[in-house]
Amino acid sequence: MALKETFYISHGSPTLSIDESIAARKFLQSWKKDVFPHTPSSILVISGHWDTTVPTVNVVDSVNDTIYDFYGFPEQMYKLKYPAPGAPKLAKRVKELLRKSGFNRVDEDRSRGLDHGAWVPLLLMYPEANIPVCQLSVQSKEDGTYHYNLGKALAPLKDEGVLIMGSGSAVHNLRAINPNSTVEPWALEFDNWLKEALLEGRYEDVNHYEQKAPHAKKAHPWPDHFYPLHVAIGAAGENSKAKLIHTSIEYGSLSYASYQFTSPTHTGTS
């Protein structure tokens, strides 16, 4: 079944996995009912928690390990498992499409499982863990346009039934979070700028957000949690329509804003 949609999910804090008070948790738990009722053939996650020099896919022939890449959190979180099957065929296809589009070097990692940018939202979205999952890394030394083009190369996967999901946070400055704070004006301003730019289809502005957006450097001191958005937009295509599917801010500045991008037509198989 061909898909028209790609997604950017803000996964926020790892406590999303257990904390019932986080609004985004209920949004992700209602995923199949309210957002995306289709069952994809496999899932490709571009997570801000896997940052490499060149594009890299995890090629897992059996079951993905659950990676606990966070420290000092409640013990119960380290007991959670998300044993989704690997997606080695999808990994090879990703590599093939990227190389065909001019990304000359694409590496394979055969030992890496799923980091929490992948398994925490998927645990809530697809708790059965029965859909094959592959991860693709970001390159934080590159820019938004680079990641948009990375996504563009992956567009044919939608026609093969693959759900392409960027996972990061729409505003992500861990030094600025404050559990006791009301929403910080600068975070809200960036979040609103992003919403307007996406809903108006100003994807070029989002590609050049450092120059265009208010408080860009404060919202993203490091771009790793933002670039998965550019991949999702690129994979949907320049004429895609953006839709805000969830919005909330926790800890004063951590945005859980999440978006769906819908292509007007299918891409055609490559």
SULTA-V404635 format. One record per pair of residues at least 6 apart in sequence whose ideal C-beta (glycine too) atoms are under 7 Angstrom apart, sorted by the first residue. I is the first residue (numbers start at 1). J is the second residue. Records with the same first field share a line. If there is no record, write none. Layout:
I=J  J
This chain:
1=38  161
2=158  159  161  266
3=38  40  158  161  163
4=158  262  263  266
5=36  260  261  262
6=158  164  232  235  236  261
7=165  232  259  260
8=166  228  229  232  258  259
9=121  165  167  258
10=24  168  169  170  255  256  257  258
11=117  120  121  167  169
12=24  169  250  254  256
13=250  254
14=70  73  77  116  120
15=22  73
16=22  24  25  120
17=77  80  120  123
18=74  76  77
19=25
22=250
23=248
24=246  248  256
25=124
27=246
28=121  124  125
29=124
31=125
35=245
40=131  161  162  163
41=160  161  162
42=87  90  131  132  133  134  162
43=131  133  163  165
44=90  94  134  136  157  162  164  165
45=118  133  135  165  167
46=136  138  166  167  228  231
47=115  117  118  135  167  228
48=117  138  167  168  224  225  228
49=69  115  116  117
50=115  135  137  138
51=137  138  140  224
52=137  139
53=139
54=105  106  107  139
55=98  103  106  136  137  139  150
56=107  109  137
57=91  94  95  106  108  134  135  136
58=91  109  112  134  135
59=88  91  108  109  110
60=86  88  113
61=86  88
62=86
63=83  85  86
64=83  84  86  113  114  133
65=113
66=80  81  82  113  114  119
67=113  114  115  116
68=78
69=115  116
70=116
80=123
82=114  119  122  123  129
83=129
84=114  122  129  131  132  133
85=132
86=132
87=132  133  134
90=132  134  162
91=108  134
93=157
94=134  136  154
95=106
97=153  154  156  270
98=106  153
99=106
101=153
103=153
114=133  135
117=167  168
118=133  135  167
121=167
122=133
138=147  224  227  228
139=146
140=222  223  224  227
144=206  207  208  209  227  230
145=207
147=227  230  231  234
148=207  230  233  234
149=234
150=231  234
151=230  231  232  233  234  235
152=234  235
154=164  235
155=235  237  267
156=267  269  270
157=164
158=164  235  263  267
159=266  267  268  269
164=232  235
166=228  229  231  232
167=228
168=225  226  228  229
169=225  254  255
170=191  194  255  257
171=187  190  191  219  253  254  255
172=220  225  254
173=218  219  221  253
176=184  218  253
177=251  252  253  254
178=251  252
179=251
181=251  252
182=252
183=249  252
184=252  253
186=215  218
187=219  249  252  253  255
189=214  215
190=213  214  215  219
191=249  255  257
193=213  214
194=213  257
195=244  257
197=205  206
198=206  242  259
199=242  244
201=242
203=233  238
205=212
206=233
207=230
209=216
210=216
220=226
232=261
233=261
236=261  262  263
237=263
239=264
240=261  262  263
241=262
242=259  261
243=259  260
244=257  259
245=258  259  260
246=256  257  258
247=257
248=256
249=255
250=256
